[in-house]
């Protein structure tokens, strides 16, 4: 439990004070709804946020979004930006093991009233077509040289191989690819783990959901995204699979040596890092970007598989069904971006771990079709609960380096969830809610039960009321596919 002082800025903003005796260079700021404060205080996330505040070159604040909870090194929901000109660092703990774990939303032309009798069949079709579970092989087979092309090109590789369109790339963060990847640095083990897994969902909190647009809050933004009440949509949540995990693991070994080499004093060895201008930073960036590109390609191939399967099931082309991408965004990544700090524009390395970009209207990094309303922000709920679409704001640019929450955030660890929860009760609960569920394992169901997560409505309330994102639409699940 956090024992230090917490300063209330307003109902949705709180700070922990700068404590130089503990090595903090900046104070910590976090966002939550009032009813979530006690839960956050009872966990270790605030201590991790304070630890991040000790890292060299950190700017403005050590930040945490409303879904803050304990993670490896950085809290999940953590955001921090570092200036290379002030000794700034990069840390794998600020990105996470599942590099570019992210979420994408696909709209459809299908209205619930017309397809309510087909929800079960649609869910089963997706489960049949998209491989799920730990270590599962993906939809396609690639050679080692092809995998390296994937790591260089990202979702562009899938589009070049007839598994997507230019409009998919236009509606993906960074157009589905980030420059500077070097898969030649990836270990043989990373290649071995990643090569069979392209086009697979994985396990854990990853999912595919068939959803209904349940409520519209911002008509202008919803129109830009072509979302309307009663419409069906499909949400995909997955990342870089075993390839990203291994790239992170391999990098941490290098980082532990770098901490000693560059004499970096750390309060927690999980914050292992290296100066941004070091050889070790170049190595990590090259691997992280390779894994990020793998993840974007993975989600694009899954999209292709869903389109093909539903086209067969429903007897129409995917274009006729309107299976077009709304947006795809990363929530475990470090980016070189320009942001204002005390009125001065700086080039910074922004770590977002369990946090997404939330860029404001007018930003040229947003797809042209959304530039008037702001970048789409997708916050999925836990299994069986609502998900939300929001848009980024100027407040986010001013306060959080253009960042927002990424999901509901855990309140129970996986072991505790397994100990407390029963999969039969969960299945009965889903049945009462008329939600179709297909899962690879009973264990995953218990680990990912709604009771293991924070209230997503509260997370979204804090994001909206604090002004770091504006609500656009709420989506409720109809069918859930889990690993």
C-alpha positions in Angstrom: 0.0 0.0 0.0 1.2 3.5 -0.8 2.1 5.3 2.4 3.2 8.7 1.0 1.2 11.8 0.7 -1.3 12.2 -2.2 -2.2 15.7 -3.3 -5.7 16.1 -4.9 -5.6 18.5 -7.9 -9.3 18.0 -8.7 -11.7 15.0 -8.7 -9.7 13.2 -11.4 -6.1 14.4 -11.0 -3.8 13.4 -8.1 -0.1 13.9 -7.5 2.6 12.4 -5.3 5.1 14.9 -4.2 8.7 15.2 -5.5 10.9 13.5 -2.9 14.5 14.2 -3.7 15.7 12.1 -0.7 14.4 9.1 -2.6 16.0 10.2 -5.9 12.9 11.5 -7.6 13.6 14.1 -10.3 9.9 14.9 -10.9 6.7 14.4 -9.1 4.1 11.7 -10.1 0.7 12.5 -11.5 -2.1 10.0 -11.9 -5.7 10.1 -13.1 -8.6 8.3 -11.6 -12.3 8.6 -10.7 -12.8 9.4 -7.0 -14.2 5.9 -6.4 -11.0 4.3 -7.8 -8.6 6.1 -5.5 -8.6 3.6 -2.6 -8.0 0.7 -5.0 -5.0 2.5 -6.5 -3.6 3.3 -3.1 -3.8 -0.3 -2.0 -1.5 -1.5 -4.8 2.1 -1.1 -5.7 1.5 0.9 -8.9 2.1 4.3 -7.2 5.4 3.1 -5.8 6.4 2.0 -9.3 5.4 5.5 -10.6 7.6 7.1 -7.9 10.5 4.8 -9.0 10.1 5.8 -12.6 10.4 9.5 -11.5 14.0 8.7 -10.5 15.1 7.9 -14.0 17.6 10.2 -15.8 16.2 12.8 -18.2 12.6 12.3 -17.3 10.4 15.3 -18.2 7.4 17.0 -16.5 5.9 14.0 -14.5 6.0 10.3 -14.1 2.5 9.6 -15.3 -0.1 6.9 -14.7 -3.5 6.6 -16.5 -6.7 5.6 -14.8 -6.1 1.9 -15.4 -2.8 1.9 -13.4 -1.8 -1.4 -11.8 1.5 -3.2 -11.0 3.7 -4.2 -13.9 7.3 -5.2 -14.7 9.4 -2.1 -13.8 6.9 0.6 -14.9 3.3 0.3 -13.7 0.9 -0.8 -16.4 -0.9 2.4 -17.4 2.5 4.2 -17.0 3.7 7.0 -19.3 7.1 8.7 -19.1 9.1 10.9 -21.6 12.8 11.3 -21.6 15.1 13.9 -23.2 18.2 12.5 -24.8 19.9 15.9 -24.3 19.5 15.6 -20.6 20.8 12.1 -20.2 17.4 10.5 -21.0 17.1 6.7 -21.2 15.1 3.9 -22.7 13.8 1.0 -20.6 12.2 -2.2 -21.8 10.2 -2.1 -18.5 8.6 1.0 -19.9 7.3 -0.9 -22.9 6.6 -4.4 -21.6 7.1 -7.9 -22.8 4.3 -7.9 -25.3 5.7 -5.2 -27.6 2.9 -3.4 -29.5 0.2 -5.3 -27.8 -2.6 -3.2 -29.3 -6.2 -3.1 -30.3 -8.1 -2.5 -33.6 -11.8 -1.9 -34.3 -13.5 -3.0 -37.5 -16.9 -1.6 -38.2 -19.5 -3.4 -40.4 -22.6 -2.6 -42.5 -24.5 -5.2 -40.4 -27.2 -4.0 -38.0 -28.0 -6.1 -34.9 -31.7 -6.4 -35.7 -30.9 -8.0 -39.1 -28.2 -10.4 -37.8 -29.1 -11.2 -34.2 -29.9 -14.8 -35.1 -26.4 -15.2 -36.6 -24.3 -13.9 -33.7 -23.5 -17.4 -32.5 -22.6 -18.6 -36.0 -20.4 -15.5 -36.5 -18.6 -16.1 -33.2 -18.0 -19.7 -34.0 -16.7 -18.9 -37.5 -14.1 -16.5 -36.0 -13.1 -19.1 -33.5 -12.6 -21.7 -36.2 -10.7 -19.3 -38.5 -8.3 -17.6 -36.0 -5.9 -19.8 -34.1 -6.0 -19.1 -30.3 -4.1 -20.2 -27.3 -0.6 -20.2 -25.9 2.1 -21.2 -28.5 -0.5 -21.7 -31.3 0.5 -21.7 -34.9 -0.9 -18.9 -37.0 -2.9 -18.6 -40.2 0.0 -18.5 -42.5 3.5 -20.1 -42.8 6.5 -17.9 -43.5 10.2 -18.6 -44.0 12.8 -16.9 -41.9 13.6 -14.4 -44.7 9.8 -13.6 -45.0 9.6 -13.2 -41.3 12.4 -10.6 -41.4 10.5 -8.8 -44.2 7.5 -8.7 -41.9 9.6 -7.2 -39.2 10.9 -4.5 -41.5 7.5 -3.7 -43.2 4.8 -4.4 -40.6 1.2 -4.4 -41.9 2.5 -3.2 -45.3 3.8 -6.7 -45.8 0.4 -8.1 -45.4 -1.1 -5.6 -47.8 1.6 -6.4 -50.4 0.6 -10.0 -50.0 -3.1 -9.4 -50.7 -4.2 -9.5 -47.0 -5.4 -6.0 -46.7 -5.9 -2.6 -48.4 -4.3 0.8 -48.4 -7.3 2.1 -46.4 -6.2 -0.4 -43.6 -2.8 1.2 -43.5 -4.3 4.7 -43.6 -6.3 3.8 -40.4 -3.4 2.2 -38.5 -1.1 4.1 -36.2 2.1 5.0 -38.1 0.4 3.4 -41.2 1.1 0.0 -39.7 4.9 0.2 -39.8 7.7 2.0 -37.9 11.1 2.7 -39.5 14.4 1.6 -38.0 13.7 -2.1 -37.4 16.6 -4.5 -37.8 15.4 -8.1 -37.5 19.0 -9.3 -38.2 19.7 -8.6 -34.6 16.9 -10.9 -33.4 18.1 -14.1 -31.7 17.5 -17.5 -33.2 15.1 -18.2 -30.4 13.0 -15.1 -31.3 12.9 -16.2 -34.9 11.9 -19.7 -33.9 9.1 -18.5 -31.7 7.8 -15.9 -34.1 7.9 -17.7 -37.4 5.0 -20.0 -36.8 2.7 -17.5 -35.1 1.7 -14.9 -37.7 -2.0 -14.6 -37.7 -2.7 -16.0 -34.2 -4.4 -14.5 -31.2 -2.5 -16.0 -28.3 -3.8 -16.4 -24.8 -4.1 -14.2 -21.7 -6.1 -11.0 -22.0 -6.1 -11.2 -25.8 -9.5 -11.5 -27.5 -11.7 -11.0 -30.5 -15.2 -9.7 -29.8 -18.3 -9.3 -31.9 -19.9 -6.1 -30.5 -22.9 -3.9 -30.9 -22.6 -0.1 -30.9 -24.8 0.6 -27.9 -24.5 4.3 -27.4 -23.2 7.4 -29.2 -21.9 10.3 -27.2 -20.2 12.4 -29.9 -22.1 12.4 -33.2 -19.5 14.3 -35.2 -16.7 11.9 -34.2 -18.9 8.9 -34.6 -19.9 10.0 -38.1 -16.2 10.4 -39.0 -15.6 6.8 -37.9 -18.9 5.6 -39.6 -20.3 4.3 -36.3 -24.0 4.3 -35.5 -26.2 2.9 -32.8 -27.3 -0.7 -33.4 -24.4 -1.5 -35.7 -22.2 -4.6 -35.4 -18.4 -4.2 -34.9 -15.4 -6.5 -34.3 -12.6 -5.7 -31.9 -9.2 -7.5 -32.0 -6.8 -7.3 -29.1 -3.4 -9.0 -29.5 0.3 -8.2 -30.0 3.7 -9.5 -31.1 3.3 -13.0 -29.6 6.4 -15.0 -28.8 8.6 -12.9 -31.0 8.0 -9.7 -29.1 8.4 -11.5 -25.7 11.7 -13.0 -26.7 13.0 -9.7 -28.1 12.2 -8.1 -24.8 13.8 -10.9 -22.8 17.0 -10.7 -24.9 17.2 -6.9 -24.5 16.8 -7.1 -20.7 20.0 -9.1 -20.5 21.8 -6.3 -22.4 20.2 -3.6 -20.2 21.3 -5.2 -17.0 24.9 -4.9 -18.2 24.3 -1.3 -19.4 23.1 -0.2 -16.0 26.5 -1.1 -14.6 28.5 0.2 -17.6 26.8 3.7 -17.4 26.6 3.7 -13.6 22.9 4.3 -13.5 21.5 4.2 -10.0 18.1 2.4 -9.9 15.6 1.8 -7.0 14.4 -1.4 -8.8 16.4 -3.6 -11.1 13.3 -4.1 -13.3 13.9 -0.5 -14.4 17.0 -1.6 -16.2 17.8 1.0 -18.9 20.4 2.6 -21.0 21.1 6.2 -22.3 19.3 7.0 -25.5 22.5 7.9 -27.2 24.1 4.5 -26.4 24.8 1.4 -28.6 22.6 -0.6 -26.3 19.7 1.8 -27.0 20.2 1.4 -30.7 20.1 -2.4 -30.3 16.8 -2.2 -28.2 15.1 0.2 -30.6 16.0 -2.1 -33.6 14.4 -5.1 -31.8 11.5 -3.3 -30.4 10.6 -1.8 -33.8 10.9 -5.2 -35.4 8.5 -6.7 -32.8 6.1 -3.7 -33.2 6.0 -4.3 -37.0 5.4 -8.0 -36.4 2.4 -7.1 -34.2 0.8 -4.7 -36.7 1.2 -7.4 -39.4 -0.3 -10.0 -37.1 -3.4 -7.9 -36.5 -3.7 -7.2 -40.2 -3.5 -10.9 -41.0 -6.1 -11.7 -38.4 -8.4 -9.1 -39.9 -7.9 -10.8 -43.3 -8.8 -14.1 -41.8 -12.0 -12.7 -40.2 -13.0 -11.0 -43.5 -12.5 -14.3 -45.5 -14.4 -16.4 -42.9 -17.4 -14.1 -42.6 -17.6 -13.7 -46.3 -17.9 -17.5 -46.7 -20.4 -17.8 -43.8 -22.7 -14.9 -44.9 -22.3 -15.3 -48.7 -21.2 -11.7 -49.4 -17.8 -10.1 -50.0 -16.2 -8.4 -47.0 -16.6 -5.1 -48.8 -20.4 -5.7 -49.0 -20.4 -6.6 -45.3 -18.6 -3.3 -44.6 -15.7 -4.9 -42.7 -13.6 -1.7 -42.8 -11.0 -0.7 -40.3 -11.9 2.2 -38.0 -8.4 2.3 -36.3 -5.6 0.3 -34.9 -3.3 1.5 -32.2 -0.4 0.3 -30.0 -0.4 0.4 -26.2 3.1 -1.1 -25.4 5.7 0.9 -27.2 8.3 3.7 -27.0 8.3 6.4 -29.7 10.5 9.4 -30.6 8.0 12.3 -30.7 8.0 16.1 -30.4 6.2 17.6 -27.4 6.2 20.9 -25.6 7.8 21.0 -22.1 7.5 24.3 -20.3 6.7 26.0 -23.6 9.8 24.6 -25.4 9.3 22.0 -28.2 11.5 19.0 -27.5 12.3 15.7 -29.2 11.6 13.0 -26.6 11.4 9.3 -26.2 7.9 8.6 -24.9 7.3 5.3 -23.2 3.7 4.1 -23.1 3.1 0.9 -21.2 -0.6 -0.1 -21.1 -1.3 3.4 -22.5 -2.2 4.6 -26.0 -1.6 7.7 -28.0 -4.5 10.3 -27.8 -3.4 13.0 -30.2 -5.5 16.2 -30.5 -7.5 17.4 -33.5 -5.3 18.9 -36.2 -2.3 16.8 -35.5 -0.7 15.7 -38.8 0.1 12.2 -37.4 -3.7 11.5 -37.3 -5.3 10.0 -40.5 -6.8 12.8 -42.6 -10.4 11.5 -42.1 -10.1 11.9 -38.3 -8.0 15.1 -38.2 -11.0 17.3 -37.4 -12.1 15.2 -34.5 -8.9 13.8 -33.0 -7.2 10.5 -33.0 -9.4 7.5 -32.2 -8.7 6.0 -28.8 -10.0 2.4 -28.1 -10.5 1.3 -24.5 -11.6 -2.4 -24.4 -13.4 -3.6 -21.3 -12.9 -7.0 -19.6 -14.6 -10.1 -20.8 -18.4 -9.5 -20.8 -18.3 -5.8 -20.2 -18.5 -2.7 -22.4 -15.7 -1.2 -24.5 -15.4 2.4 -25.5 -14.2 4.5 -28.4 -12.9 8.0 -27.5 -10.8 10.7 -29.3 -7.7 12.5 -28.2 -7.6 16.1 -27.0 -5.4 19.1 -26.6 -5.5 18.5 -22.8 -3.8 15.1 -23.4 -1.1 16.9 -25.5 -0.6 19.5 -22.8 -0.6 17.0 -19.8 0.2 13.4 -20.8 2.3 13.7 -23.9 -0.8 12.8 -25.9 -1.6 9.7 -23.9 -4.7 7.9 -22.5 -5.7 4.7 -20.8 -5.6 1.4 -22.7 -8.2 -0.8 -20.9 -9.8 -1.7 -17.6 -6.7 -2.6 -15.6 -6.4 -5.7 -13.4 -7.3 -5.8 -9.7 -6.6 -9.5 -9.3 -3.4 -11.2 -10.3 -3.9 -14.3 -12.5 -3.0 -16.7 -9.7 -5.5 -15.0 -7.4 -8.2 -15.1 -10.1 -7.6 -18.8 -10.6 -7.9 -19.4 -6.8 -11.1 -17.3 -6.4 -13.1 -17.7 -9.6 -15.0 -20.6 -11.2 -15.3 -21.0 -14.9 -18.8 -22.5 -14.7 -20.1 -19.5 -12.8 -18.5 -17.3 -15.5 -20.1 -19.2 -18.3 -23.5 -19.0 -16.6 -23.0 -15.2 -16.2 -22.2 -14.9 -19.9 -25.2 -16.9 -20.7 -27.4 -14.6 -18.6 -26.1 -11.7 -20.5 -26.7 -13.5 -23.8 -23.0 -13.4 -24.7 -21.7 -16.2 -26.9 -18.2 -17.3 -25.7 -15.6 -19.6 -27.2 -12.4 -20.1 -25.4 -9.3 -22.3 -25.8 -9.0 -23.1 -22.1 -11.0 -23.0 -18.8 -8.0 -21.5 -17.1 -8.0 -18.5 -19.4 -11.7 -17.9 -18.6 -11.0 -17.8 -14.9 -7.9 -15.6 -15.3 -9.8 -13.1 -17.5 -13.1 -12.9 -15.7 -14.6 -9.4 -15.3 -14.1 -9.7 -11.5 -10.3 -9.7 -12.1 -10.5 -6.2 -13.7 -11.4 -2.6 -12.7 -14.7 -1.1 -13.8 -14.1 0.0 -17.4 -16.9 2.6 -17.0 -14.9 4.2 -14.2 -11.7 4.2 -16.3 -13.5 5.9 -19.1 -15.2 8.4 -16.8 -11.8 9.5 -15.5 -10.4 9.8 -19.0 -13.3 11.8 -20.2 -13.9 14.0 -17.2 -10.2 14.9 -16.8 -10.3 15.9 -20.5 -7.5 13.6 -21.7 -10.0 12.0 -24.1 -13.6 12.6 -25.2 -16.1 9.8 -25.3 -17.5 8.9 -28.7 -19.3 5.5 -28.5 -19.9 2.6 -26.2 -19.8 -1.0 -27.5 -21.2 -4.0 -25.8 -20.1 -7.6 -26.4 -22.3 -10.2 -28.2 -19.7 -12.8 -28.9 -16.2 -13.4 -27.3 -13.3 -15.4 -28.6 -10.5 -16.0 -26.1 -7.2 -17.9 -26.2 
